């Protein structure tokens, strides 16, 4: 926070400080707002994976083989799975925010429903994408 | 006061020092929405393209990535994403970093990172595409 120290005013009384996150009970919409940020930041660095993949493909078969090797390791798979979920979660969360931008779905029940739908939807879609991915490759390797 | 415009709440000294609102916040807000709308179909397209390329040989991957439609979609995705993430990370930096030097260096690093990742990826796509 910028300036948590309350400066005394001319009268000697400290200026009022507006309450911030830490005094509120965590709510789903609040937690998911933070998760939207975290997935955004994760995807920020995840673009390095995309860049690495593209540059390797442009460089030639040997460089591309390195990417393929890494993605076949357990760490590579976990990173890729995390990237997939972050991408889908951030996309669905973005759609939710775009709906809210139009002033729709802001009633208590609606916004909870949209928030739960984002979480459940992102997990379900991630599983679907990976199942299709493995089917496309002809089964797990 | 001399040199002060009507309806200007800030003093001349404050204005010269650049304190107060930058008056450009809504531009970033709007551009973040524009790039997020564009990002929805582009993200779906990216996932479809990546799945289609899974397990294929390098030659096949280059062949498909280099075809005009796929290359154009990939270029749109990477450029749209680079701009979207530049705004997003800038927002995070401005929210959480308050030390002026650290904040300035972080904003600088954010700009360099996004341009470098965007340009490197775009160059790779173009090289693959023109090389086919």
Interface residues (C-beta under 8 A of the other chain):
Chain A: X1 X2 X37 X40 X41 X43 X44 X47 X48 X50 X51 X54 X55 X57 X58 X60 X61 X64 X65 X84 X87 X91 X94 X95 X97 X98 X101 X129 X132 X133 X136 X137 X138
Chain B: X33 X36 X37 X39 X40 X43 X47 X51 X52 X54 X55 X58 X59 X61 X62 X65 X74 X78 X81 X82 X85 X88 X89 X92 X98 X113 X117 X120 X121 X123 X124 X125 X127 X128 X131
